[in-house]
């Protein structure tokens, strides 16, 4: 496969992860994909994900951006590339979580990430995939791409760090990166798969501070994950296609579209409904669309355009 890098600011969500398992324990931390890995890697910086645990990785990227690397134990050069990625992540001070995936042992992820060869590197920001590049690029290009990914993450309000423990000379910086207690409680609940607990923590944070933007964003994102956790994607889409006037079905498919990265499709579907409904149905669709705007983030250009289109549809 030709090694063609894709900009770190590439459109999010080109990969549909909605078909992956929502169960399984959280992925385990490990020092490196090859089993030995580079020395001096802080605990927790690198985790190994599987078909069964990848949803936990997606949830974690609501706070800390991640890079997912598919590799193969049959190909030594892919292990060397993983070590390079880990070394860069160490230099970045925990601003990126490194997620390794054994492509030979995880066929569902191989399909979901549309991998034609390994290594393959994908970003995760705010629960959404960001295509980066295929192949093992030179170190300078990998670093530059990761820096672009971090800029994208900041634009979407994702600026957390992996807890690397105390680092000499950085005590003050590490302390400033600590989350407020309720936010940490919500994040820990997300990592454990307890979405109800995460929602409760964010709701309590908003009770104490109604202007807490991060809690508002977190609650919206957790709400999307809760609404779609038990949804059968093909069945939901069939229901919506068979009856375009079924508001509940349309809202469910819009949720699935946002979760799968098809943001414009979701917004377009609900804007069409706003134009064709009235009364309580119209208000329900409008409210749901505003909630999806919150999930994607107010700084996203698609949200800005969507808000303008919504005002036009309403008035």
Residue pairs with C-beta under 8 A, 6 or more apart in sequence:
1 116
1 117
1 134
1 135
2 134
2 135
3 133
3 134
3 135
3 136
3 137
4 133
4 134
5 132
5 133
5 137
5 141
5 145
6 131
6 132
6 133
7 145
7 148
8 123
8 130
8 132
8 144
8 145
8 146
8 147
8 148
8 149
8 151
8 152
9 148
9 151
9 152
10 130
10 131
10 132
12 125
12 128
12 129
12 130
12 152
12 261
12 263
13 128
13 129
13 260
13 261
13 262
13 263
14 129
14 131
14 261
15 112
15 113
15 114
15 122
15 129
15 131
15 261
16 112
16 260
16 261
16 262
17 54
17 58
17 112
17 129
17 259
17 260
17 261
18 228
18 233
18 256
18 259
18 260
19 108
19 112
19 233
20 51
20 54
20 55
20 108
20 109
20 112
21 51
21 52
21 54
21 55
21 108
22 55
22 229
23 52
23 55
24 50
24 52
24 53
24 55
24 56
25 52
25 53
25 56
26 53
26 56
26 191
26 192
26 193
27 47
27 48
27 49
27 50
27 53
27 54
27 56
27 57
27 99
28 47
28 48
29 43
29 44
29 46
29 47
29 48
30 37
30 46
30 47
30 48
30 100
31 37
31 38
31 41
31 43
31 46
32 38
32 41
32 46
32 82
32 83
32 86
32 100
33 46
33 48
33 69
33 71
33 79
33 82
33 83
33 86
33 100
33 102
34 73
34 79
34 82
34 83
37 46
37 82
37 83
37 86
38 83
38 86
38 87
38 90
40 90
41 86
41 90
42 90
42 94
42 162
42 164
42 165
43 165
44 162
44 163
44 164
45 86
45 89
45 90
45 94
45 97
45 98
45 162
45 164
46 86
46 89
46 98
46 99
46 100
47 57
47 97
47 98
47 99
47 100
48 99
48 100
48 101
48 102
49 56
49 57
49 68
49 99
49 100
49 101
49 106
49 109
50 101
50 102
50 105
50 106
50 109
51 106
51 107
51 108
51 109
54 101
54 109
55 193
56 191
56 193
57 66
57 68
57 97
57 99
57 124
58 124
58 127
59 127
59 190
59 191
59 193
59 225
60 66
60 97
60 187
60 190
60 191
61 97
61 124
61 125
61 126
61 127
61 128
61 158
62 126
62 127
62 158
62 187
62 190
62 218
62 221
62 222
63 158
63 160
63 179
63 187
63 190
64 94
64 95
64 96
64 97
64 158
64 160
64 161
64 162
65 95
65 96
65 97
65 123
65 124
65 125
65 149
65 150
65 152
65 153
65 158
66 96
66 97
66 98
66 99
66 123
66 124
67 85
67 89
67 96
67 97
67 98
67 99
67 121
67 122
67 123
67 124
67 132
67 146
67 149
68 99
68 100
68 101
68 113
68 121
68 122
68 123
68 124
69 81
69 82
69 85
69 98
69 99
69 100
69 101
69 119
69 120
69 121
70 101
70 103
70 109
70 110
70 113
70 115
70 118
70 119
70 120
70 121
70 122
71 78
71 79
71 81
71 82
71 100
71 101
71 102
71 103
71 118
71 119
72 78
72 102
72 103
72 104
72 118
73 79
73 102
73 104
74 104
75 118
77 136
78 118
78 119
78 136
80 136
81 119
81 136
82 98
82 100
82 119
84 136
84 139
84 142
85 98
85 121
85 142
86 98
88 139
88 142
88 143
88 146
89 96
89 97
89 98
89 146
91 143
92 146
92 150
93 161
93 164
93 167
93 170
94 161
94 162
94 163
94 164
95 150
95 159
95 161
95 162
96 146
96 149
96 150
96 162
97 162
99 124
101 109
101 113
103 109
103 110
103 115
103 118
103 120
113 120
113 122
113 129
115 134
116 134
117 134
117 135
119 134
119 135
119 136
120 134
121 132
121 133
121 134
121 142
121 145
122 129
122 130
122 131
122 132
123 129
123 130
123 131
123 132
123 149
123 152
124 130
125 149
125 152
125 153
125 156
125 158
126 153
126 156
126 157
126 158
126 221
126 297
127 221
127 225
127 259
128 261
129 261
130 149
130 152
132 145
132 149
133 141
133 145
137 145
153 159
155 297
155 299
155 300
156 297
156 299
156 300
157 213
157 214
157 217
157 297
157 299
160 177
160 179
160 187
161 177
164 174
166 174
167 174
178 184
179 187
180 205
182 201
182 202
182 204
182 205
182 208
182 215
183 201
183 202
183 205
183 214
183 215
183 218
185 197
185 201
186 197
186 198
186 199
186 201
186 202
186 205
186 215
186 218
186 222
187 198
189 195
189 197
189 198
189 201
190 198
190 222
195 222
195 225
195 226
195 229
196 226
198 218
198 222
199 219
199 222
199 223
199 226
202 215
202 216
202 218
202 219
202 222
203 219
205 212
205 215
206 212
206 215
206 216
206 219
209 215
216 294
217 294
217 295
217 297
220 291
220 294
220 295
221 295
223 291
223 295
224 255
224 258
224 259
224 291
224 292
224 295
225 259
227 252
227 255
228 252
228 255
228 256
228 259
231 252
231 255
231 256
233 256
236 249
236 252
236 253
236 256
237 253
237 256
239 246
239 249
239 252
240 246
240 249
240 250
240 252
240 253
243 249
244 250
245 276
247 273
247 277
247 281
247 284
247 285
250 269
250 270
250 273
250 285
251 270
251 284
251 285
251 288
253 266
253 269
254 266
254 267
254 269
254 270
254 288
254 289
254 292
255 266
255 292
257 263
257 265
257 266
257 269
258 266
258 292
258 295
258 296
263 296
263 300
263 302
264 302
266 292
267 289
267 292
267 302
267 306
267 309
270 285
270 288
270 289
270 292
271 289
271 306
271 309
271 310
271 313
273 281
273 282
273 285
274 282
274 285
274 286
274 289
274 310
274 313
274 314
275 313
277 285
286 310
286 314
289 306
289 310
290 310
293 303
293 306
293 307
296 302
296 303
297 303
298 304
